Structure formats: structure tokens, C-alpha cells
Amino acid sequence: MGSTVLISKTKLIVLCVSGAVICSVVGIACWFGRVPGSTSSNASKSTQNREDFLPGTAPWLNLHLPAYTVPRHYDLVLYPDFYGTNNVFYGNVTIEIDIKQATWYLLVHIKDLNVKVKSVTNKLTKSSYGVSDQWEYDPNQFYVVKTKTMIEESATVLLELQFDGSLSNGIVGFYKAFYANNTKAMATSKFEPVDARKAFPCFDEPNLKATFTTTLIHKPDFTALSNMPVENAFQRPDQLTQTRFQKSVPMSTYLACFIVCKCTYKEKILSPSQKKFRVYAVEGSEDQIDYALDFGANVTEYFETYFGLEYPLPKMDMIAIPDFVSGAMEHWGLITYRETNLLYKEGVSSPSNKQRIAEVVAHELAHQWFGNIVTMDWWDDLWLNEGFATFMAYVGTDKFEPEMEVFSQFASIEAHTVMPEDSVASSHPIIVPVKRPEDISAVFDAISYNKGASVIRMLEAFIGAEIFGDGLKAYLKRYQYDNAKTYQLWESIGQHAKEWDIEVIMDTWTKQSGYPLITVAYDENTNNITASQMLCKDTAETIDWPTSIFDYKWEVPLHYITNSGGSDSTFPWIHHNSSTVEFVSPVDLKQAGNWLKFNKNNTGYYKVRYPQAWWEKLETLLKNDIEALDAQDRAGLVYDAITLPPYGLMDYSVAFNFLNYLENEMHYVPWLSVRTNLFTIRDLLNDNSKWNRFVERLVKNTYDSLAWKEGGSHTDKLLKGSITRLACGHEYMECLNAANSKFTQWVNDPVNHP
């Protein structure tokens, strides 16, 4: 059955279409100035079984759609009427469904839609099954269709539905986005995780992939965008434009995207594929899209090489949406962004904004492979999408913006951000059961993103970047255009990392919450180091943690660095079936110039507690030669030092003594790791004057050297902001006076003092 065409509701007439138009479209749906709600016919809302099923066995009582109905293709037509004060959309969809088991019932997802079944027919024989009943089952957001004739096994069915909905019901689903002080608008969409059902009736589960043929109807002075390039467009007799897009590759419903807007764009041609790469923004913002265009095109070409798999769609569009609920969304071939995450203007935008744009663009482009080509089977494996895209954002950014030093910031931004949440009993494993529709959004959290990325980085660190990359290539090639579970990723990587049991190791990190505290002891007589693991949590916590299948023990790679080098390929492990490992120190720690620091490059997702003498040795090292450890290793030390005392795991005096080395710290990353915790301690004190003087002493040298001065590297510029906030936030008078002076200058002369 061909596409269904919608006639403009504003004309309030039924148009008789000429034979030339009819031959291009099989069916015509006429909309008579209806208001949302008039689509529903005999449908009703019900929470009752419609048949004599055994208790609890009716298919609409399950969270998942029946496995015996499999969508193959959507032929979708949408008319968003967002012009002027209008806020409605109308649509028709024909879903091609394979039937694996004889049934009387067809179920699709809907939410906040008015729906009417137009027909249920056999694709091959064209015969109708008829409709004896149709209703909405709210608890699981289903629309249920009962046929008059049983649908036989192995049949292919065409389910045609007519529907309408509101464009003003929030900013997810299909919605109206305002800009230019609410004087202009566009129609746009955002479906992940389960809001495609707010735009059209569909099989809204990630493992039910199908192809799409999408048609958008709009005014001729607007541009229509979707996942695929335009196949054809023509002006209809009602003066509206009908834009039809090419048939898509198989994809999950949450990746579909529909936009009608007045936007401008710039484009580049990807090499060697010669595909068009465009960045869109609303009119007047075209001077802010060059950075995202250049960076995005470069990253796309690089990821094709890194993943060993060509970007599969004929084009790639990225667009800045003025009214957008998320940072960005990886719709296949049409990535949508919050404006602040895509638009950049040299001399106006901040260095942190530039880095944010680079990381978000790389994150979303990584999704075109991890998430789109291969999609998690169900939302409990969301981290396969988000954790990997978060990690790959650093890979892409580091490739083309090495001055940003993003990997030196990785642990501070990712691991150190999520660890407080992951050290309390209310945390959850990376892989977590999802049992209700409303639970799905809850897994889009720091555990899936930040912790997921952190354990991936740890995996890459202990097996090596080359083996890691080969495993990813094998995984993507094997499951392309399909769905996968976490264990299948471990299988693919394990085929290349034969030295390790990857699934066993990584299950300890993904199937239990929390993370280990590694406590280190040193025996001067034998030069032996003993490292033991325990769950890192507040010793004063009285809430019991849930039972863990690994009893809160992990497979822990103990990478280290010493004064004579690091542990690149050989390093000790603490295993999940034990709590302790003992080994001979690679250097004699009794010697004054020898030292050892665990968690090299901060790649491990754990904290380390050293004996007091060890902390003192590291403090002396950094006071005498701050470059003995690189910035990310120094950041790991200051983070562990300042976060262990509140848990009762270390004496405050030991921590504060170690922090004294910060007086000479001129790199952004250690300050990034400690900044929030310094403010937290300040806020806990009734009288924080002494604390303020302590922090003032720590920041003074750095502040005096950098604050309010032009130029410097990217991380220098980031440090200026951090150190100024710390100095002024702890009442350093030189900072407060300078800030007041700068503000006064700006108020009096904003042109010359921007």
C-alpha cells in the first residue's frame, strides 16, 4: 500500500485530486478542520481484559509487545500544523507487520494520541481481517486492535492507522519549539527513550527495528528534514508542499526524527564517501556553525576508520534546536542539539563552551555506530549506547583538539563526578532491570554515562588500545543493523583479548553497584606491598546495601607508576574471589628518592588509601618536583585525599597536609578534581574564616599568576575561571576587589570591557 496524503485542515474542504496526483499516492486522508480527539471512533480506554484470558495472560498486560508481531516497515505521513497559534499535528501510518503466531490481536504503542484504525489487511492477498474492537490500555501505553478474523501464522499484515495529537504537550515527542522571543516557531521531535509513541503509533521498543518511508506536509517557505535525504517534493493543490524522504535503513523508533523549520545551513563533503555533511541553525545564527561543521566532518571521517565501518546513511545533518530538553540526541542522519552545544563564535564563546561542543558533537557522532548501527537489545543495557559514546567523545576530541587535553580531564569529569552517587546504598549497577515504562528514563543517569565510560576506559587501559579497537570493530561488524546485549560485546572483545576472561572481569563492574577502596600497606623488611579491596562507602552509613552476586568484590587491575617507570603490560590484580594481593615492590620504597603511585593515569575506577608515611612521601615529591607525576595522576591523588576523610576512611589532617602541595599547582585538572570538595567543606563549617584562609593560601600563587590575564593554552583559560571562583568564593580580598572593579568597568562601558 502506498503513502497516505493529508489534506490541509485549514482549507475546510475535501479536495478532488487529479489523476496525475492520484497516481503518485494511493490513498488520501481528508481532514475537515478537525480538532485533536475527533480521530477516535469506537475506540475506548480500558484497563479490563476484552477476552476470557487466563488471569494475567492478556498480551496488553505485559511491559513488552508480543514477540510474535514483528514490524518491518512504516509508511508514515505527518502534517504538523504549528503555524500561528495552531498546535496540532495529523498523521497516517501503515505498518507492515510479520505475524509469527496466529493471533486475534495487534498491539502498538501510543501516548497522548487520538487513534482510529482504518484497515487491517493481508499484504499478499489484499483481504481484510476486519476490526471488531479497538481500545487504549493506558498502564502499558498500548493501543489494542482486535480483528474479526484470526490472523494466520506467517502472514504479513498492513495495519493502517489515522491519528492526531498536540504539539504543545511538552518538549518531547513531536512538539512546537519557539524562538526569537516566542515570535517564531518550528516543529521538531525528540523521542528517546519512549516518546516516538507520542508522535505516531509504533512498536516503540529498541529491538523492534524497521525501515521508514516518511512524508512531511508543510508550508512551501519552510524546510522539511528527516533521517534520510529528500526523494521528491511537490506543491499540492491546497498550496502545501509534500516532501517525501528516501526509505531508511532498519532502525529503532527512538531514532526517527521529523523537523519542519526555517533554517539555514553550511555543508562539507566527506572524504572519500562524497556524502554531504550539513549543520543547520535558525536564520541569523549561520556565523556560529563553522566550528561544529569542521570538527564534526573530521570526526565522522575518523570514526569510519576507527570502527572499520563506513557511516551508512547517504547524508549527515546536525541542527541546533532553540527549545530542546536534552544536550543533544543522536537521531540517525539528523542529530539535534541544544543551541549551546552546537553554536560557537570565536571571541564570544568561552573555552569551556568550545570543549563542550567538541565533546557533545563527538559523542553524538559516535552514536551513529554505537547505538544506531548496533543498538542495545533493551533499556537495561543502555550503557552500551551512552557509556561508549561518552568514552568515544574523548577519543574523537583528543584526535582533533589535542590542546584541550581531554583525557587528562577524563577521571575528573567522569569518574569523580559519579563516585559520590555510586558510594551510597541507593546506587544501582550499570546493567539494571527495567520493568515499567516510567523506569526507562531513570536509567539515563550518571551511572550509565559516567561510570559506564569510566569502566570502558579501564578496560582499554589493561588490554591495550589496539586490542580494544579490534574488538569493537568485530562487535560492530557482527551485529550491524541488529541489537546486542552486554555479554555479546565482551565476547567480541574477548576474541581479541585472549589473555583475559573479559566477561568475568567486566561483569564485576557492570552487575553490581559501588566501587572498591584499595588499601595499601608496605612491609619495610621484605619490600612487599599488600593491597586489599573493600566497598568504598561512608563508615557511618547504617543502610544495608543490596545483596551483590559478587559480594562487592571486583577484578581490579593495579596499574602503577614509580620513579623508575610504569606498569604498562605487567601489573598485579586483585581478584573478585579474594580481597588481597601481595607482591614485591618494583622499587625499594625505603630509599628516600623512590616512590610508587597506584592507578596510573587515573584509568582505574577505584580510590586508593595509602599509609600516612606514603602520603607524606608523595607530598614531598610534588613539592620538590611537581612534574614528577602528570596532571591526571596528581588529580587522582588530590581527589582521593579530600574525599576519603568524610567517609571516615582517612584522617583530615593527613589529607590537608597533602593538599599543601597545591600552592604550586599550575595545571587545571587537579584543581578541577578538588574544587567542588573545597566548597563543600566551606559550606559545612559554621565559622569558615579559618578554612577560607587555608584555601586562600593554596590558590594565591596560581591566582596571582593567571587570573584576569589574557592568552594562554586552552587548559590555562579553563584554570583562570576555576581559580578565580575558588579565590573569590573563599573571600580572597584581591579577587573580590578585582571582580568588583571588572564588573563596574563593564557596567560603565560594556563595549570596551566585554
N, C-alpha and C positions, 0 to 999 in steps of 0.2 A: 504494500500500500504506500502511496506517495505521501509527500508532505501535505499538511493541512494549513491553509492560509487564513489568517484572521482579518476581518474587515474592521476598519476603524469604528469604534463605538461613537465617536463624535459626530459622524455623519447621520446617525439615527435612521439609516435606510438599509435595505438589502440591495446590494449591487448585483446586477446581472453581468457576469463576466463573459467576455467574448471567447470564441473558440480558441483563439491564439493563446489566451491566458490559461484557459482550462487545460490545454494540452501540456502545459508546464507544471500544473498542480492538479492532483486527482481530486482532493476534497476541499471544500470551502466551508469554514465555520463563520456564521454571521452573528455579530454582536450588536444588539439593539439598545445601545445606551444603557446597558445593564449596570447595576451596582454589584460589588462583590457580595456573593451569597446567593445570587439567582441561578448559579450553575447547578446547585444541588436540586435533585429531582425527588426521587423516592428514597434517597439515602437518609440514614438517620444515625445518630450517635448511640452506641450501645456498649455496655460492659457485660452483656449477657451472652452465653453461648446460643447460637442460632440453630444448632442441631443437637441431637442426642449423643454427644460425645461422652466418653468416659471422663470422669472428673479430672480437669486439668490437662486434657489431651487436645483440646481445640487448638489449631495451629496459631491463632492470633494471641494465645496466652503465653507464647514463648517470646523471649527477647529477640531471637534471630528469626529471620524469614525462613520459610520451609526450604530445605536443601533440594527438594525435587522440582523447584521452579527456578530456572536459571536465565537471567536476561542476556540477550545477545546484542540488541541494538535499540537505540532510542531515536525516533524521528520526532524532533521537538520544535515547536513553533511558539514564540513568545512575543507579545506586544506589551511593552511597558509604557503605560500612559502616565508619564510623570510631568507632563507639560503644564505650565501654570500652576494651579493649585491641585491638580489631579495627582492621585497617589495609589493607582491600582495597576494591576497587570492581568492579562488574559493569556490563556495558552491552550494548546492541544498537544498531546503526546501519544504516539503509537509505539508501544514497547513490544519488541519481538522476544518471545519467551519460549525456551525449550522446556518441555514437560518430561521429567524423569520417572514420574509415578502418577498413575491415574488419580484425578482429583476433581472435586466439585468447586474448589476454592482457589482464587488468585488473591494474593496479598501484595500490597505495595506500601511504602512509607508515605505519609503526608503529615504536615503540621501547618495549621492556620491556613488551610486551603479549602475552598468550596469545590467539590468534585462531582462529576457526573460521568458514568460510563456511557460511551457512545456505541461501542460494539466489542464483541469478543468473537474472533473468527479464526478458523484454521488457515494458516498461511498457504498450505498446499492445495487444499480442496476448496477454499473460499467459503466453506459452510460456516454458519453461525451457531455458536453454542447457546446463545441467548443469555439473559440475565434475569434471575429470579429474585435476587436480593442484593443490596449493597449497603454497607454501613461503615462508620468510622469507629475504631477501637482505640480510644484515647490513651489508655495506660502504656501501650507499646507503640503508639503513633502509627497505627496501621489503617489502611483503607481496605476493606474486605469485599470481594466480589464473589457471589455465588452464581454459578451458571445453571441454566435449565437442563442442560445435557452434560453428563460427565465428560471431562476432557481426558482423552485416552493417553496412555503412556506412549512416549516417543513423539508426540505431536509437537508442532511448533505453532504457537498461538500469537496472534496480534491483538493486543489489548489497547483499545483506543479510548482515551480519557480527555474530557474537557474540564477546564478548571480556571479559577481566578483567585487572586489574593491581594493583599495590601502591600504597598511599597513603603509604608510608614510604620511597620511593626518591628522597630528596632533596626540595628545596623548589621544584622547577619541575615543570611538567606539572600533574597532578591530585594533590594531596597533603593530608596532615593537618597542620594548624597548631595548636600548643599555646599556651596562655596561662594566666594565673592560677597561676604556679608549676607548670606542667605538669599541673594538675588538671582543666583544661577543654580542649576542642578544637573545631575546625571543619574542614570540608572546603572547600578553596579551590583556585584554579588560577592558573597564570601560564605562558603559552605562548610569548611572543615570545623568540627568533625561531622556533625549530623544535621546540617541545615540545608542541604540540597532539597530535602523533603519540604522545605518552606517555599521553594521555587517551582517545583514540579513533582508529580507523583513518580516515585522511583524506587529502585532496590538500593537503599541508602546504607549499604554495608561495604567496607573496603575490599572484600574478597569477591564481590559480585561485579567484576569488570565487564564493560560492554562498550561498543562503539557508539558514537553520536553523530547524527546529522542535525545541525542546529540552524534554525532560521529566526532572525530578529526583524521585527517590523518597527519602523521608526520614521520620524520626520526627515525629509531629504537633506536638511542642513546639519544633521547630526551624523556622527560616525559610529558604526556598529563594530564591535570587536568580540571575538570568541577564541577558543583554543586553536582553531585551525585557520588557514587563510580563506579569504572570500572565494567562493566558487562562482557565484553570479549575483548580481543585484539589478533590480529594475524598479521603475516607478509604477505603482498600481493605479487603477482608475480612481481610487479615493485620495490620490496625491501623496500617499505614504510610500516609503521605499521599503522593499522587501529584500533583505540581504541573507543569502544562503551561504553557509560555510562548508568547506570540504569535509568529507567523512573522516572522523578521528580514528586514531589507534584505540585499542581497548584500554579503558581507564576506569578508575573508581569514580563514583558520582561526586565525591567531595572535590575532585579536581576540575570539574566543569566550571566554566566562567562565562558570563554574559555581561557586556557593558555597552551602553549607548551614551555617547558623550560628545562634547565639543572640545577636542584636544588637538594639540599639535605634537609633532614627533620629529626626531632625528634618527638616522639609521646608519649602520655599518654593514658590511658584507663579511660574513665569517669565512675563514680560510681553513681548509680547502673546500668546504662544502658549498660555498657561494650562497648560503642561506641568509635571509635578511634578519638582522638584529636591530630592533627598534626600541626606543624609550619614549613614552608618551607622558605629557603633562598638560594641565589645563592651560588655556591661552594666557600668555603673559609670563609663563614660567619656563619658556624654552631655553633661556640663558642659564638654567640651572641643571640641565640634564646631561651635559657633556661628560662629566666625571663618571657617572654611572654607566653611560654608554660605552666609553672606552674601557673602563675596568670590567664591566660585565661581558663584553665581547671577548676580551682577553681571557677571562676566567673560563668562559664556555669552551673556547678552543683548548685550553689547558686541561680541563676536566675530560674532554674527549680522549686525550692522550693518557691521562692518569687512569681512567677507568677502562681504557681499551674498548670503548663502545661509543659510536657516534651519537650525538644528540639526534633523536629520531624524527622530530617533527619538522615540517617544511619551513617554519619561522619561529622566532622567539620575540615576544613583545614583553616589555616591562612598563608599568603605568603607575603614576602617583595618584592616589585617590584622596581627595580632600577630607573625607569623613570616613575613617577606616578604623575598625575596632582592634586589629592586631598590628604588630610591627610590619608584617608582610604575609603573603600567602602564595604558595607555590603552584597555583593553577597551571596546568601543563600548557606551555606555549603562551601564556598570558599571566605573568606574575604581577600581582597587585601589591602596592606598598603604601604605607602611611607616608605622607609627603616628606616628613623629616628624615625618613630612612632611604630616600632616593634622590632628593634635590640638594645640590651643593653649589655654592657660589664662592669662588676664591676671593679672599679678603673680607668676606662677610661671615661665612660659616666657620665654626670653631674646629680645631684639630680633632677634638673628640667626636664631633659630628661626622667628619670625614672618615674616621676609623669606623664609626658605627655604620655608615653607608657601605663601606667596603665589606665589612663582616656580614651584614644582612644580605647584600646582593650575592655574595659568595655562598651564604647559607641557602638561599632560595634556589640558586642555580645548582647546587649540589643535590637538592631535592629532585631535580629533573631526572636524576639517576636513582638516588636513594629515596624512595617514596613514590615516584611516578613510574619509572620503568619496572622497578621491583617494589611492591607495596607490602606493608605488614599485613598478615592474614586477618588480624583483629586488633582492636584498640589496646589490648593488654600488651602488645608488642610495639606500641607507639614509639618507644625509644629507638627502634630500628630506623625510623624516619628522623626523629628530632635529635637524638644523640649523635648520629653520624653526620647529619647536616651541620650541627654545631661544630663538631670536630673539623669537618672539611672546610668550614668557613675560615678557619685558621690556616689550613693548607693553601687555599686559594689566595687569601690576603697576603700571606708571607711570600708567596711566589712573586707577586707584582707590587707589593708595598713593603719591602724588607726593612725600610727605615722605621716602620711602625713597631717593629719588634713584638709582634703579637704573640708569638709562642713564649716569650719571656713573661707575658701578662697572663698566660693561659690559666695557671693554677689560681692566681689572684682573682680572676674574673669568674671562672667556672667552679673549681673545687672549693675555694674558700667562701664562695657565695652560698653554696648548698650545704656545706658541712654543719652549720648550726641547725638547720632544719632536719638533717639526717642524723643528729645525735640525740634525738628525743624519741620516746616510745611511739609517738603519733606518726612517725615517718612510715614509709612503705617501700617495698622492694621496687627495683626498676621495672620488673615484669610483675604486674599486679592484675588480679582478676577484675573484669568489668562486667557487672551483672545487670545494670539498669541503664536506660538511655541517658539519664541525668548524671550517671557516674563517668561518662566518657570524657566530658570536659574537664573533670577533676584531674585526669592523668596528664594534662598539658601543664606540667609544673616543673619546678627546678630539678626534681629527681630524674625525669625523662630527659630534659635538656642538659643541665649542667653536670649532674652525676653521670648520665649516660655518656656524654662527651669525655668526661674525666677517665672513666674505666676503659674507653676506647683508646685514649692516648696512652694509658698504662700498658694496654695490650700491644700497641705498636712499639712501645719502648722496649719491651722484653723480647719480642720476636724479631724486631728489626723492620725498618720502613719498607724494604724491598719485598720481604716475605708477606708483610701485611698487604701491600698493594697487589701482589699476585693473588692473594686470597680474595680480595674484593673483586678483582676482575673475574675470577672464576664464579663467584656468587652472582654477580650481575648477569653474566652470560648464561648461567644455568637457569635463572628464574626470571629472565626478562619478559615483560608483559604479563607477569604472573604475581602471585603472592607468596610470601615466605614467613617462616617463624624463626625465632632466635636461634634455635638449635641448628637450623639449616645454614645459617651464616657461620656458626662455629665449625660445622662440617667442612664448608668450603675453605675456610682459613686453615683448618687442621690438616687438609690435604697438602698444604704447602709448609706448614709449621709442624713437621712430624716429630720434632724433639719434645713437644709438649702435648699434654691432653687438654686441648683448648676448651672443650666443653666443660670438663670438670673444673678447670681453673676459673673460667668466666661465670659459671653458674654460682659460684660462691659470692660473686659481686653483683649479680643481677637478680638472684632469687631470695635474697634476704636484705633487710634494711640495715642501715648503720654502716660503720667503717671501723677499722682497727686502730687502736693506740699501740704503737710499738715501743715497749720499754727496754732500754738498753742498759746493760751492766758490763763492767770491764774488770778483769782479773789481772792485776799487775804482775802477779807471779808467773802466770802462764801466757800472758798476752792474748788471752782468749776473750772474745766478745760473746755475750749471751743476749739474744733478742727474743722477747716474748710478746705475744699478742693478747689483747683483750678488747672487748667492745668499748669504744670511746663514748662515754656518757657522763653526765653530771653525777658525782658520787652521792649527792644529796637527793637525787630523784627517787621517789617512792613508788612510782607507777611501774608495774611489771611490763616488760617488753613481751610481745607475742612470741610464741614458740617458733624457733627457726630450724629448718631442716639441716642446717649446718652448725647449729648451736653457737651462732655468732663467732665462727672461726672462718678464716679466709685463706686463700692461696696468695701469699704476699711475696712479691719479688723485691728483695732488699738491695736495690741499686745503691751504690755509694760513690763518693769521690774522696780522695785523700791528697795529701801534699805531693804524692808521687804519681798521681793519675787516678783514673776512674775505673769502675767495673762495667765494661762495655758488653762482653759476651759471657763472662763468668761471674756469678754473684749468688749469694745464699738465698734460700727460700724458707719461709715458714709455711708449713702445710696445714690444710684445714683439719686434718685428723691429729694435729698436735698443736701445742701452744708455744713451743720454744724451739729455737735453733741455736747451736753453739758452734763457733768457728774461730780459727786463728786470725787475729787482725792482720791485714796486709802490711801495716806499718806498726812499728813499736811506739805505742801511744805514751810510753813513759818518757820518751825523748821530747824535749821542750818544743822542737820545731815540727813535730809530727802531729797530724790531726786527721780525723775522719768525719765526714758528714754523710748521713744516710739520706735516701730519697733524692738521688742525683737529678738535677734539672727539675725537681718537683713534679716528676711524672707519676709518682705513686699516689693513690687515693687513700692516704692514711696520715696520721700525725706521729711524731717521734718525741719521746721523753728521754732525755739524757740525764746522767747523774750531774749534780751541781758542778763538780770539777770539770766535767766535759763542757758544760755551758760556759764556764769561765775561760776555758781554753779557746773556745770558738769566739768569745767576745774579744779576747786579747788578739787573736788572729785578725779579726776585722778592724780593730782599732789600729793595728800596725800596718796592715795591708788589705784594704777593703776590696781590692780586685782579686784577692786570693780565691774568692768564690764569686761566681757571676750573679747577676741581679736576681734571677729566678731562684737560685739557691739561697741567697740572703733573704728573699721574700718568704721562702718556706720556713726559715728559722724564726723570723720575727713573728710570723703568724702562729706557729706552734707555741712560741714563748708567751704571747699575750693571750692566747685562747685557752691554754691548759689550766691556769690558776682559777678562773671562775668555776671550773668543774671540780675543783678540789684535787687536781692531779699534779699540781706543782706549786711551789711557794711563790707568792707575789714578788718577794724580794729578789729571788733568782731571776725572774722574768724582767723586772725593772732594771736590774743591773745589766742584763744582756742588752736591753734597749738603748743603753747609753751609747752604743756604737753608732746609733742613728745621727748623732751630732755631725758626723762626716758623710752621711749618706746623700749622694747627689743623683741617684737614679730613681725614676718614677715608680718602678714596680714594688720595691719594699715598702715605700710609703703607701701605695695602693693597698697592700695587704694589711697594714696596721691602722690605716686611717679611721675606719669605722669603729674599731675597738677602742681607740683613744677617745673618741667622742662618747662611746657607751660608758666608759669608766667615769668620764667627766659628769655625765648625766646622773650617775648613781650616787654621787657624793653630795651631801648636804652643803658642805663647805668645800668648794673645789678650787679655792685660791692656790693652795699648795700644788695641787695637780696641774693647774694652769701654768705655774712657774716651771714645773718639771717639763711639760711639753714645750713650753717656750724655749727652754734650753736645748731641747732636742732639735727643734725646727730652725733655730736662729741662723745658723751658718747657711743652711740651704735657702732659707727665705732671703737673707741679705744678698746672696749670690745671684738669685734668679728672679725673684718677684718683681713684677712691673717692668721687666726689661724685654725688649723686642728681640726676635730671632731665636735661634737655637734649633735643635733637632726636634722631630715630632714628639719624642718622649719628654724632652725638656719642656716643651709647650704644655704637655699634659701635667707635668710636675708643677709648673707655675701655678696652675689652678688648684691642685691638691694642697700644696704647701701654703698657699695664701688662705685657703679655707681653714686649714689647721691652725695657722698663726692667728688669724682674726677670731676664729671660733674658740680659741683659748686665751683671748684677751691680751694678745701681744700688742702693746700700745703703738709701736711703729707701724704695724699692719693696719690697725684701726684708723690711725691718723691718715695714712696714705690712702686707704679706701675712701675715707670721707672726702679727702681732697680730690681724688679722681672723680667721685660722684658729683661733687659740686662743679667741677670743670665741665662735666658732661651736661649737667642741667643748664649751665650758662651758655654753653657753646657746643651743642651736640654734633655739629658738622665737623669741626676740627678736633673734637675729642669723642670719637665714636665709641 
